[in-house]
Amino acid sequence: MKPFFLNNSCEQPKRRTEIRECYKFAGILIICSLLLLINHASAATIYVDPSSNGDETIQDAIDEATSGDIIWLKTGTFWIDDTITIDKSLTFSGDGEMKFINNLGWNSGKTMFYASGVDDITFTGDLTFDGNSQGNIDVPFGQGYYGLFLFRNCDYVTFDSVTMEYGKTDFIVFRNGNHITVTNCILNKSGHEALYSLYSNYVEFSNNNCFTRTNAAVRIASGQHVLITNNEIYSGTITAADGGGSSTGPGIEINIDAGQPASDIEISKNYIHDLRGSGIWMTSESTKGDGVYIHNNIIRDVGNYPSDNKYSTAGITIWQFNATLIENNVFDDTGIAGVRYAKRASDGIVNEEFTTIVRNNVFINIKDKITIPAEPVMNSYSENHKFYVYYNDFYNNYDAFDGNLCIAWNNFALNPMFSDSMYHLKDDSSLIGAGYNSADIGAYGMASGKIGAIGTIDHEKNDDSGASDEPITEPTDDVNEDLDNCTSDDSNYDLDNATIDDGNISDEDETNHDLDNCTSDYVDNSTVDYVDNSTTEYVDNSTTDYIDNSTSEHHRSGHGQGKGFAFVTTPQEEIIVCSAELTKPTFRRPVP
């Protein structure tokens, strides 16, 4: 009988030496397998008890362990007064709490845990990591004091089902690594980012509940193959009992750092709400930002910054990222814009063209909060940015478009008819099947399952059909009206001597810049107004109101009157080859 492990070259050997070689190879395989089994069986679990009066510390356990061991942290509080260094592959589990002592007195940059050049590190179970911002009020937020984790040149780092809370700066900083996963975690009141990933690839941030303080829930400073999905990101009242601080940043931030690329990034099924900053902020001073796919998110009550600092006043703010696809999202009450191109005064302008496709989205209740008109889609820098806007629903907004180069067609001004506070559509909503590729317009088109991490409702109407990769074609409608000023400006723009820092982008821009003069007014009274009149007429009584008969429709009235214009236009020829159609990411997590 032939051994099962022999390959075809060994089944009928012509010479006896070939038989010996085959059996030798098989023997090597068996020995290697046995060694792996022995190594797995020998992995030890080392228990650490916080009540042991310092007889054995977490650092002692790490020093005693061998690669592959488990460090089990027992119930109780471990008071941390020095950095814990991880120098081998380990798993940390248990239900203990690691907490900084009061008045820690460290210099900026020192963290609770540190690892460099170590792979395969996991934190899992009911562990809690507490930055004790209440007991360390002597240092500012967001300046690198008293971080929880710093990883340099590490691969395969995982946080699963742990809690991090009350930070003075970033919870996790991950530099120059590959494969970091943060999933199923509670991330409560960090002092800067919950996850700050720099120059790292294969990043997954999923199914987390994030209460932000000072800046973003997750920030990607250059990196490729990134998945940010099924998170709930929000802020709220922060009291002295929390150690102070205030929420000013976006929910998610993507930026180009040190000239390295940021691409193949998917942001999906997140519930982002109640933030002073933008829901998502993407910014670059080069041509290395592209391929961001933003879909099936709910972005509500964001962009509430009191002045227009250019990056904190919209649902999504973009600056010089190319080939961005934004589809099947809901934008409700998102500052002065749902989606916006905008730059800070210090940002340079690149002599390139950047395109964004916006389709199958719902924009509602976007009013003028900062004494300037609010628009669902705003292009403040049409010199090098273009929006292609089609099959969206605009309802109860100040206006529909602003800026010189918003090329649009087949958009609607229909009452979306939501059935609940998570923006599911009623069975008789006109948005069902009305979108591009016959998908539903709104957050649940082209996808199924829940949005957000906790307490959301599954959508039952749609399957995982996926977004179409077919090229964009011109609409078949008889209406043939170009939008005003839909011509490209071929002027060259040099990079304004912009410098890229080492990742410390300031959290605030206190300068109150005026909105750039956007002269185009996309009011076209000759097109059909698709306002739904089949249900109760919307009434603005200057207080909290409801659209249609939706059970929990959030609305905050603004100063302007919703115009509700719909556009059916023929786009320019160049839209047919718009590169943004090719942005669907290729995120695949390789098997280790």
MOPE-V167600 format. One record per pair of residues at least 12 apart in sequence whose C-alpha atoms are under 6 Angstrom apart, sorted by the first residue. I is the first residue (numbers start at 1). J is the second residue. If there is no record, write none. Layout:
i & j
I & J
I & J
This chain:
i & j
43 & 68
43 & 69
44 & 69
45 & 69
45 & 70
45 & 71
46 & 71
46 & 72
47 & 72
48 & 73
49 & 74
50 & 76
50 & 78
59 & 84
67 & 88
67 & 89
68 & 89
68 & 90
69 & 90
70 & 90
70 & 91
70 & 92
71 & 92
72 & 93
72 & 94
73 & 94
73 & 96
74 & 94
74 & 95
74 & 96
75 & 95
75 & 96
76 & 96
77 & 97
77 & 98
78 & 97
78 & 98
79 & 99
79 & 100
79 & 101
80 & 99
80 & 100
80 & 101
83 & 111
83 & 112
83 & 113
84 & 112
84 & 113
85 & 113
85 & 114
85 & 115
86 & 115
88 & 118
89 & 119
89 & 120
89 & 121
90 & 121
91 & 121
91 & 122
91 & 123
92 & 123
93 & 124
93 & 125
94 & 125
95 & 126
95 & 127
96 & 127
97 & 127
97 & 128
97 & 129
98 & 129
99 & 129
99 & 130
100 & 131
100 & 132
102 & 135
102 & 136
103 & 136
108 & 144
108 & 145
109 & 144
109 & 145
111 & 146
111 & 147
111 & 148
111 & 149
112 & 148
113 & 149
114 & 149
114 & 150
115 & 151
116 & 151
116 & 152
116 & 153
117 & 153
117 & 154
118 & 154
119 & 154
119 & 155
119 & 156
120 & 156
120 & 157
121 & 157
122 & 157
122 & 158
123 & 159
124 & 159
124 & 160
124 & 161
124 & 162
125 & 161
126 & 162
127 & 162
128 & 163
128 & 164
129 & 164
130 & 164
130 & 165
130 & 166
131 & 166
131 & 167
132 & 166
133 & 166
133 & 167
133 & 168
133 & 243
134 & 242
134 & 243
141 & 168
141 & 169
141 & 191
142 & 169
142 & 191
142 & 192
144 & 169
145 & 169
147 & 169
147 & 170
147 & 171
148 & 171
149 & 172
150 & 173
151 & 174
152 & 175
153 & 176
153 & 177
154 & 177
155 & 177
155 & 178
155 & 179
156 & 179
156 & 180
157 & 180
158 & 180
158 & 181
159 & 182
160 & 183
160 & 184
161 & 184
161 & 185
162 & 185
163 & 185
163 & 186
163 & 187
164 & 187
165 & 187
165 & 188
165 & 189
166 & 189
166 & 190
167 & 190
167 & 191
168 & 191
169 & 191
169 & 192
170 & 191
170 & 192
170 & 193
170 & 194
171 & 194
172 & 195
173 & 196
173 & 197
174 & 197
175 & 198
176 & 199
176 & 200
177 & 200
178 & 200
178 & 201
178 & 202
179 & 202
179 & 203
180 & 203
181 & 204
182 & 205
183 & 205
183 & 206
183 & 207
183 & 208
184 & 207
184 & 208
185 & 208
186 & 208
186 & 209
187 & 210
188 & 210
188 & 211
189 & 211
189 & 212
189 & 213
190 & 213
191 & 213
191 & 214
192 & 214
192 & 215
193 & 215
193 & 216
193 & 217
193 & 218
194 & 217
194 & 218
195 & 218
196 & 219
197 & 220
198 & 221
199 & 222
199 & 223
200 & 223
201 & 223
201 & 224
201 & 225
202 & 225
202 & 226
203 & 226
204 & 226
204 & 227
205 & 228
206 & 228
206 & 229
206 & 230
206 & 231
207 & 230
207 & 231
207 & 453
208 & 231
208 & 453
209 & 231
209 & 232
210 & 233
211 & 234
211 & 235
212 & 235
213 & 246
213 & 247
214 & 246
214 & 247
214 & 248
215 & 248
215 & 249
216 & 249
216 & 250
216 & 251
216 & 252
217 & 251
217 & 252
218 & 252
219 & 252
219 & 253
219 & 254
220 & 254
221 & 255
221 & 256
221 & 257
222 & 256
222 & 257
222 & 260
222 & 261
222 & 262
223 & 262
224 & 262
224 & 263
224 & 264
225 & 264
225 & 265
225 & 587
226 & 265
227 & 266
228 & 267
229 & 267
229 & 268
229 & 269
229 & 270
230 & 269
230 & 270
230 & 451
230 & 452
230 & 453
231 & 270
231 & 452
231 & 453
232 & 270
232 & 271
232 & 272
232 & 452
232 & 453
233 & 272
234 & 272
234 & 273
234 & 274
234 & 275
235 & 274
235 & 275
248 & 276
248 & 277
249 & 277
250 & 277
250 & 278
250 & 279
250 & 280
251 & 279
251 & 280
252 & 280
253 & 280
253 & 281
253 & 282
254 & 282
255 & 282
255 & 283
255 & 284
256 & 284
258 & 500
261 & 288
261 & 289
262 & 289
263 & 289
263 & 290
263 & 291
264 & 291
264 & 292
264 & 585
265 & 292
266 & 292
266 & 293
267 & 294
268 & 294
268 & 295
268 & 296
268 & 297
269 & 296
269 & 297
269 & 451
270 & 297
270 & 451
270 & 452
271 & 297
271 & 298
271 & 452
272 & 299
273 & 299
273 & 300
273 & 301
273 & 302
274 & 301
274 & 302
275 & 302
276 & 302
276 & 303
276 & 304
276 & 305
277 & 303
277 & 305
277 & 312
278 & 302
278 & 303
278 & 312
278 & 313
278 & 314
278 & 315
279 & 302
279 & 315
279 & 316
280 & 316
281 & 316
281 & 317
282 & 318
283 & 318
283 & 319
284 & 320
285 & 348
289 & 321
290 & 321
290 & 322
290 & 323
291 & 323
291 & 324
291 & 583
292 & 324
293 & 325
293 & 584
294 & 326
295 & 326
295 & 327
295 & 328
295 & 329
296 & 328
296 & 329
296 & 443
297 & 329
297 & 443
298 & 329
298 & 330
299 & 331
300 & 331
300 & 332
300 & 333
301 & 333
301 & 334
302 & 334
303 & 334
303 & 335
304 & 335
307 & 512
309 & 512
309 & 513
310 & 342
310 & 343
310 & 344
313 & 335
313 & 336
314 & 334
314 & 335
314 & 336
314 & 337
314 & 338
315 & 334
315 & 338
315 & 339
316 & 339
317 & 340
317 & 341
318 & 341
319 & 341
319 & 342
319 & 343
322 & 354
322 & 355
323 & 355
323 & 356
323 & 579
323 & 580
323 & 583
324 & 356
324 & 580
325 & 356
325 & 357
326 & 358
327 & 358
327 & 359
327 & 360
327 & 361
328 & 360
328 & 361
328 & 442
328 & 443
328 & 445
329 & 361
329 & 442
329 & 443
330 & 361
330 & 362
330 & 442
330 & 443
331 & 363
332 & 364
332 & 365
333 & 365
333 & 366
334 & 366
336 & 368
336 & 374
337 & 374
337 & 375
337 & 376
337 & 377
338 & 376
338 & 377
339 & 377
340 & 377
340 & 378
340 & 379
341 & 379
341 & 380
342 & 380
348 & 495
348 & 496
348 & 498
349 & 495
350 & 493
350 & 494
350 & 495
351 & 492
351 & 493
351 & 494
353 & 384
353 & 385
354 & 385
355 & 385
355 & 386
356 & 387
356 & 580
357 & 387
357 & 388
358 & 389
359 & 389
359 & 390
359 & 391
359 & 392
360 & 391
360 & 392
360 & 435
360 & 441
361 & 392
361 & 441
361 & 442
362 & 392
362 & 393
362 & 442
363 & 394
364 & 395
364 & 396
364 & 397
365 & 396
365 & 397
366 & 397
367 & 397
367 & 398
367 & 558
368 & 558
368 & 559
374 & 398
375 & 399
375 & 400
375 & 401
376 & 400
377 & 401
378 & 401
378 & 402
378 & 403
379 & 403
380 & 403
382 & 404
382 & 405
383 & 489
386 & 405
387 & 406
388 & 407
388 & 408
389 & 408
390 & 408
390 & 409
390 & 410
390 & 411
391 & 410
391 & 411
391 & 435
391 & 436
392 & 411
393 & 411
393 & 412
393 & 413
394 & 413
395 & 413
395 & 564
396 & 562
396 & 564
397 & 562
398 & 560
398 & 561
398 & 562
398 & 563
399 & 563
403 & 518
403 & 520
404 & 485
404 & 520
405 & 486
407 & 571
409 & 567
409 & 568
409 & 569
410 & 568
411 & 566
411 & 567
412 & 530
412 & 566
413 & 530
413 & 531
413 & 564
413 & 566
414 & 530
414 & 531
414 & 532
415 & 532
417 & 429
418 & 550
419 & 550
420 & 550
420 & 551
420 & 552
421 & 552
421 & 553
446 & 465
446 & 466
446 & 467
447 & 463
447 & 464
448 & 462
448 & 463
448 & 464
472 & 576
473 & 576
480 & 569
480 & 570
481 & 569
482 & 569
529 & 566
536 & 548
542 & 557
544 & 556
